[in-house]
């Protein structure tokens, strides 16, 4: 099982994982072809997936704090985003 497959399995586990970290998300999104964008205002996380030269899809949400683990609504957004870019069925 590849690193991407392991991270996807953890992300999709039932019940929803309470220990999926920002670092694991960075790794998974990178393996799915997304680019993490830095900067902007506040503590937001932004990933961009380039479909073609003129079309992109974006995933944006506030960074979890004070902890390092993603909240359940953030995991749901990640799953929905990965489905929309064809990384999940």
PLY file of the C-alpha trace (Angstrom):
ply
format ascii 1.0
element vertex 89
property float x
property float y
property float z
element edge 88
property int vertex1
property int vertex2
end_header
0.00 0.00 0.00
1.51 3.35 -1.05
1.73 6.40 1.18
-1.14 8.02 -0.70
-3.32 4.93 -0.26
-2.54 4.79 3.48
-3.45 8.45 3.95
-6.67 8.04 1.94
-7.59 4.97 4.01
-7.05 6.92 7.23
-9.02 9.91 5.91
-11.97 7.70 4.90
-11.97 5.53 8.05
-15.22 5.04 9.93
-15.68 6.55 12.41
-14.10 9.75 11.12
-10.50 10.11 12.36
-9.81 12.56 15.18
-6.04 12.45 14.60
-5.59 13.48 10.95
-2.94 16.22 11.12
-2.16 19.24 8.96
1.12 17.59 7.99
-0.69 14.46 6.81
-3.07 16.67 4.82
-0.11 18.48 3.20
1.41 15.14 2.23
-1.85 13.73 0.85
-2.70 16.83 -1.16
0.80 16.91 -2.64
0.50 13.24 -3.65
-2.84 14.08 -5.31
-1.24 16.80 -7.45
-2.32 19.83 -5.41
-0.17 22.84 -4.63
-0.29 24.46 -1.18
-0.54 28.22 -1.34
0.92 30.32 1.45
0.18 33.83 2.46
-3.05 35.68 2.62
-4.80 36.93 5.69
-5.18 34.99 8.89
-4.52 31.33 9.36
-6.14 29.87 6.29
-5.03 26.78 4.38
-5.35 26.85 0.59
-4.70 24.09 -1.93
-4.98 24.51 -5.68
-5.46 21.75 -8.24
-4.78 22.71 -11.85
-7.18 20.94 -14.23
-5.75 22.62 -17.33
-3.99 25.85 -18.28
-7.09 27.95 -17.58
-9.03 26.00 -14.94
-8.25 25.35 -11.30
-10.13 24.05 -8.27
-9.44 25.42 -4.79
-9.83 24.08 -1.28
-9.74 26.79 1.38
-10.45 26.63 5.10
-9.14 28.01 8.39
-6.24 26.21 9.98
-7.23 24.21 13.07
-6.05 25.78 16.30
-4.84 25.55 18.96
-4.23 21.91 18.01
-2.72 20.27 14.96
-5.56 17.86 14.08
-8.25 18.61 11.50
-11.85 19.00 12.62
-14.56 16.74 11.21
-16.05 19.47 8.98
-12.58 20.03 7.49
-12.16 16.32 6.78
-15.56 16.35 5.05
-14.44 19.30 2.89
-11.22 17.49 1.97
-13.13 14.35 0.96
-15.58 16.39 -1.13
-12.69 18.23 -2.81
-10.80 15.01 -3.60
-13.97 13.59 -5.18
-14.39 16.74 -7.28
-10.86 16.42 -8.73
-11.21 12.70 -9.43
-8.95 11.36 -6.68
-11.83 9.53 -4.96
-14.88 7.72 -6.29
0 1
1 2
2 3
3 4
4 5
5 6
6 7
7 8
8 9
9 10
10 11
11 12
12 13
13 14
14 15
15 16
16 17
17 18
18 19
19 20
20 21
21 22
22 23
23 24
24 25
25 26
26 27
27 28
28 29
29 30
30 31
31 32
32 33
33 34
34 35
35 36
36 37
37 38
38 39
39 40
40 41
41 42
42 43
43 44
44 45
45 46
46 47
47 48
48 49
49 50
50 51
51 52
52 53
53 54
54 55
55 56
56 57
57 58
58 59
59 60
60 61
61 62
62 63
63 64
64 65
65 66
66 67
67 68
68 69
69 70
70 71
71 72
72 73
73 74
74 75
75 76
76 77
77 78
78 79
79 80
80 81
81 82
82 83
83 84
84 85
85 86
86 87
87 88
